[in-house]
Amino acid sequence: MTAVRSQDVGVDRELAIDLYRTMRRIRQFETTAGELFAAGELPGFIHLSIGQEAVAAGVCAALDDADYITTTHRGHGHCIAKGGRLREMMAELYGREGGYALGRSGSMHIADNTVGILGANAIVGGGIPMAVGGGYAAQLAGRGQVSVAFFGDGAVAEGVLHECLNLAELWQLPVVFVCEHNGYAEMTPVSKHLANAEVTDLAAAYGMPAEKVDGNDVAAVLTAARAATARARSGAGPTLIEARTTRWRGHFEGDPQKYRAREEITAMTERDPLTHWRDVLHAAHGVPPAELDQVDADIADLVGAAVEAARAMPLSDPGGLSRHVYPEGAR
Ligand SMILES: Cc1ncc(C[n+]2csc(CCOP(=O)(O)OP(=O)(O)O)c2C)c(N)n1
């Protein structure tokens, strides 16, 4: 994993700022959600991807609206990077009628067909076969779409991943498997749940190309994602990307994190993907910090507006619970 310089990988100033903007949207949305949760405003469970933003931003920058993604319980970042709307997402976290799933599902089941978000998924590994299904549909449609499965290292030993790698390679499906390797499955470190933590080794067993990247470096992630999506679009089949990254927060908000030392978390924050990218923007593209501060302020306003809009919506109506579950008239 060598450091990637943005100017060497075809990232111009505009795209570089866009990548920053995406990461900042994720960071701001999740920081705000964490605060709201701590204040008791959000029901249920939330899992934050703070520290992992470069994976979502880098991969989704290689995708179009027509491409598909599936994600996990830790999926806010992927949904935001794929074009999910902040207002509907925040409203879903609040359990409001104006949320993506009418406020009935919360954080872990966000979906938006209009931008190819086939769904977040609370079942570890559960989104992977859906992405392979998306890849199969894309292959049949013949429109050059790609389907991406985001999953964590906790899904690596799940049988479903292996079945999916096999089928995707066998059928040469346009799928990109993206493992966000953050070193933990809930409270369990990979050393205690994976016999082989080199996730790229799995792909070799199925004859699939694979690449391991620094998941805190958005240019490195984008470069790997561009290669994988180009391969998929050309009909040359799937790729596995292993993005090594860091989960700064607990498994869920409220997790006291007794299983790891404070210093480990501090060390992670020293590899902040946003700070790194701000440095690149300045050094390689001459973007002054004040310009990025303005980006931050604008995004804080956007997230603030999403919160206000969600607060003003009615709570999810229990009377309509079976709506969208059965076809009208079938009850
Ligand atoms: C099939 C299944 N088994 C167990 C769980 C409980 N569970 C929820 S998240 C999680 C760990 C997931 O770890 P990982 O896939 O690495 O994702 P991360 O939380 O690190 O993003 C587990 C075991 C579940 N939701 N589904």
Ligand as a Chemical Component Dictionary entry (heavy atoms), coordinates in Angstrom:
data_LIG
# 
_chem_comp.id                   LIG 
_chem_comp.type                 NON-POLYMER 
_chem_comp.pdbx_formal_charge   1 
_chem_comp.three_letter_code    LIG 
# 
loop_
_chem_comp_atom.comp_id 
_chem_comp_atom.atom_id 
_chem_comp_atom.alt_atom_id 
_chem_comp_atom.type_symbol 
_chem_comp_atom.charge 
_chem_comp_atom.model_Cartn_x 
_chem_comp_atom.model_Cartn_y 
_chem_comp_atom.model_Cartn_z 
_chem_comp_atom.pdbx_ordinal 
LIG C1  C1  C 0 -25.750 -12.726 10.497 1  
LIG C2  C2  C 0 -25.484 -11.809 11.669 2  
LIG N1  N1  N 0 -24.705 -12.238 12.677 3  
LIG C3  C3  C 0 -24.431 -11.419 13.712 4  
LIG C4  C4  C 0 -24.969 -10.152 13.783 5  
LIG C5  C5  C 0 -24.647 -9.229  14.934 6  
LIG N2  N2  N 1 -23.662 -8.215  14.449 7  
LIG C6  C6  C 0 -24.080 -6.990  14.110 8  
LIG S1  S1  S 0 -22.824 -6.056  13.525 9  
LIG C7  C7  C 0 -21.714 -7.292  13.761 10 
LIG C8  C8  C 0 -20.262 -7.112  13.431 11 
LIG C9  C9  C 0 -20.058 -6.575  12.080 12 
LIG O1  O1  O 0 -18.711 -6.324  11.882 13 
LIG P1  P1  P 0 -18.208 -5.872  10.473 14 
LIG O2  O2  O 0 -18.885 -6.677  9.416  15 
LIG O3  O3  O 0 -16.730 -5.902  10.484 16 
LIG O4  O4  O 0 -18.747 -4.405  10.312 17 
LIG P2  P2  P 0 -18.400 -3.109  11.158 18 
LIG O5  O5  O 0 -19.339 -3.112  12.317 19 
LIG O6  O6  O 0 -16.974 -3.188  11.562 20 
LIG O7  O7  O 0 -18.668 -1.989  10.225 21 
LIG C10 C10 C 0 -22.329 -8.418  14.276 22 
LIG C11 C11 C 0 -21.630 -9.687  14.587 23 
LIG C12 C12 C 0 -25.794 -9.754  12.706 24 
LIG N3  N3  N 0 -26.333 -8.544  12.669 25 
LIG N4  N4  N 0 -26.009 -10.576 11.652 26 
# 
loop_
_chem_comp_bond.comp_id 
_chem_comp_bond.atom_id_1 
_chem_comp_bond.atom_id_2 
_chem_comp_bond.value_order 
_chem_comp_bond.pdbx_ordinal 
LIG C1  C2  SING 1  
LIG C2  N1  SING 2  
LIG C2  N4  DOUB 3  
LIG N1  C3  DOUB 4  
LIG C3  C4  SING 5  
LIG C4  C5  SING 6  
LIG C4  C12 DOUB 7  
LIG C5  N2  SING 8  
LIG N2  C6  DOUB 9  
LIG N2  C10 SING 10 
LIG C6  S1  SING 11 
LIG S1  C7  SING 12 
LIG C7  C8  SING 13 
LIG C7  C10 DOUB 14 
LIG C8  C9  SING 15 
LIG C9  O1  SING 16 
LIG O1  P1  SING 17 
LIG P1  O2  DOUB 18 
LIG P1  O3  SING 19 
LIG P1  O4  SING 20 
LIG O4  P2  SING 21 
LIG P2  O5  DOUB 22 
LIG P2  O6  SING 23 
LIG P2  O7  SING 24 
LIG C10 C11 SING 25 
LIG C12 N3  SING 26 
LIG C12 N4  SING 27 
# 
